[in-house]
Amino acid sequence: ADTAASPEARVDAIALLALADAPAHRRVFESVITSSEPDAVQIAGVDAFRRLPADLVPAFLLARWPTLTAPVRSAAATVVLSRREGSEAMLDALQAGTVKVWMLNFAQKRSLIMHRDERIRARSRTVLEESPEARARIVARYAAALGGRGDAGRGAAVFTSNCSMCHQVDGKGGLEMGPDLSTVRHRPMPLILADILEPSRSIAQHYETYQVERAGGDPLIGVIGEQSPTSITFRQGAGQSVTVPRRDIRQMNVVPQSTMPEALDQQVTPEQMADLLAYLTTPPRPSTP
């Protein structure tokens, strides 16, 4: 890939190489999956791995895993999990701790838990599903966040880093994947904390996740967005969406789990949680004329 060309042109060139003869250009794809390249170019290289033999994909992408930014990492996880060999390799990495559970999004975790292979499903439940006792201990550890000593200014930064990919506050500051969190401003802090740490206990209406079996193509998971008489658009986070013609929908079922990650305790400390709660419960400052 010509480094002098624009990122857009390089993305197109990588896609063409993958279509023409992916195995012959494997070294090109590998060479662009590096932190010195723009995310878009890296993601194009990752996507090209879909067309390589299954045994070549997981080892390389999982070896590069620690160097990947979140968008590239998400693309790599999707490619790795698209085949049985990759699902097994991902479970190995999760058990070894080289991949953390919170690094997989909801759809990726569901693809493991609902895998066609019964053995993979069983392993996935062991690795990904937390016992009620363990979850209760986590909630107890965060009880100190309820003391009201958080800083709303610091909490805004915590929100931006951990919540804005799915939520807004007062219609600003993030994506509209989940409900606007200004709606929780007057709720008691213990209830807000419980919803953050155990998001599947209560899912806001109109933000449920659906699993869709399509007549053509792989199953998909998403939140219903725009609808028309002939199609439904499913939002999948981070600006991603898929529009499915209604005639291609074989079956559509609501998923009883929230898309919000349950491993937030691995990313947010009790002190940061106190700041986040302060931010979510502090009324906005009136705008100056």
N, C-alpha and C positions, 0 to 999 in steps of 0.2 A: 504494500500500500504506500503510495507516494506521500511522504510526510509534508511535501510542499503544497499539496492540494488542500482544499477546504475540508473540514470535518464532514460536511454533508456529502461531498463528492467521494470521500474515502469510505463512508458508510455504504453508499451505493456500489462502489467498486467491490467491497468485501462481500456484499450480498450477491453480486454477479459471479464472483469467484466460487462462492458456495454452491450456487446453482449449476455452474459449468462442470466443476470437478472438485468437490470438497476435499477428498483425501489427498489429492495432488497439491493442495494449497494449505495443508494443515499447519505448516511452519509459519505461514503468513498470519493465520488466525491466532496462533500462539503468541507471535511477536507483538501483536497490538494489545494484548491483555496485560497491560503494565501501567503503573501509576503515572508514567510520563505521557500517557495518551489521554485525550479527552474521554469522558464517560461514554459519549455516544459512539465513539470508535471502538472502545472496549466492548460495549454491549453488542455491537455488530459482530465483533470477533466471537463473543460468547454464543450469539445466536447461530453463527455458522457451524458451531460444534454439533448442532442438531443433525447435521448431514454426515457426520463422521461415524464410523463403526462404534457400537455401544461400549466396547471395552476400552476405548481411548478417552472417553469423555470424563468420567468421574474423577479419575486419578489426577488429571491435569488441573481441572477447575477447582477441586478441593485442595490441591497443593497451593494454588494461588489465593485461596480464600482469605487468608489474613491480610492480604494487600489490597483487597477490593473495597471500593466505596459501597455505600448502601444500595444505590441503584444498580450497580454492576453485580453486586452480590446477589440481589434479588433475581436478576436475569440468569445468573449462573445457577441458582437453586432451581429455578423453573426448568432449565435445560437438563440438569442432573436428574431431577425427579420425573422427567418425561419417559424414562425407561426403567424397567425392573432392576437392572444392574445398578443404575444410579440410585434408586431408592434404597437398595441394600447398602451401598457405599455411604449414603447420607446418614443412615441409621448407625453405621459403624462410627462415623465422625461425631455424631451426637453423643454416642455412648463414650467415646474417647475424650470428649470435651473440646475437640478442635473446632467444632461448630456448636454454637450455643442455641438453645431452643428459641430465644427471642430474636435470633437472626432470620428465622423463617416467618413468613407472613401466614395469615389465617388459611388462605387457599392452599399453600404449600403443605402446611401441617395436616389439613383435611385430606389432601391427596394421599398422604401416607396412612392415616387412620382408616380411610375408606378404600384402600388399595384392593385391586382384584385378587391379589395373592394373599391367601389367608395367613400365611406365615409372616408376611410383611405387616399385615394389619395387627397381628398379635404383638410383634416387636414394637410397633409404633405406639400402641397403647401403653406398653411398659415404659417407653422412653419419654413420651410426650404428655401423658395424662398424670396429673398430680393428685395425690390422695387428699381427702378432706382434712385429715389431721395435719398434713404438711401445710395446706393452705391456711388453716386456722392459726398455725404458728407464725406464718408470715403476717397475717392481719394483726396479731398481737404485737409483733415487733414494730409495726407502724403506728401503734396507738399513741406513741409519743408525739406524732405529727398533729395530734388533735389539741395540743396545748395552746393554740392561738398565737404562737410566737413566730410565725412565718413572715417572710418579707415578700410583699406582692411584686415588687420590682424584680427581685431574683426569680420569683415564680413565673413571671412572663417569659423569662429565658428558658425555664424548664418546660413550659408549655410549647414554645417554639421548637425545642429539640425533640420532644417526645409525643406531642399531641396534635400539632398543626398539620400533620400529613392526613388527618381525617376530620379534624374539628376546627370550627371558628369560635370566636367570642365576640358577641355583638356584631356579627356579620363580617368580621375582619380577621386577618392574621392566619388563615389556614385554608384547607380544602373542605368542601361540603360533602364529605363521605359519611360522616355521622352527624348527630344533632349538634346544634349550636350550644356551647356550654354555658352561655349566659343564662340558660333556662334552669341551671342548678344553683344560681347565685344565692338564693334564699333558702336552700335546703340545709338541714343540719350537717355539720362537717362529718360526723360519724357515718351518715348515709352516703355522702359523696365518696368518702374513703372506701367504703365497702364496695361501691359501684366501680371504682377504679381498680381495686385489687381483685374483685370477683365480677368481671363485667357480664358474665353469662347469667347472673342472677336476675337481671332486669334489662331487657333490650327495648329501646324506644320504638314505638310504633312507627312504621314506614321506613325503618332502618334495619329490618330483618335481612338476614343473608339467605340466599336461595342456592341450592345445588341444581344444576340444569343438565339433563341428559339430552344431547343433540342427535338428530338423525345423521348428520354428517359432522365429523370432528370430535375432538375430545370433550369430556364433560367440563363444565366451568362452574365457578362459584362467584357470586357477586351480589351487590345490593341493587335492587331495582331502581333505575333512574327514569329516563324519559320512556314513555310508551306511546305507541300508535296502534291503530287497528290491525296492522300487519307485522309489527316488530316490538321487541322490548330491548332496551339498553341496560346492561348490567355494569355498574360501577365497581371497579376493582382496586381503587386507591391510587394515590400518587399520579393523578391525571389519566389513569388507564381505564378504558371502558371497552366493552364488546357489545355490538348490536346483533341480536339473533332474530331472524325471521320467525314469526310464530309457527309457521308450518314446519320448521325444523326442530321444534321443541317436542321431544317424545314425552318427557316427564319433568316436572319442576316441583321441588319440595323445599319447604323452609327448613333451615338448619338451626337446631336449638342452641347453638353457641354463638357468642358475639364475635365479630371480626376483630374486636379490640384485643391486643395481646394480653395474656394472663401472666406473662413473665416480666411485667413492668418493674417488679421488685428487684430484678437483676440489673436494671438500668437507672433507677431512681432511688436515692438514699432516703431514709426517714427525714433527714433535714431538708432535702429537696422537696419531699412530699409536703412538708409543712409550708414551704414557700409556694408550692403549686396551689394548695388549698387556700392560702391567703389570697392569691391572685384570682382564683375562681369565685371567691365570695366577696371580693371588694368591688363596690359599685364603680362604674367608670367615672372619670372626672368630667365635669361639664365642659364642653368646648368653649373656648374664649371667643367672643365676637370679633 
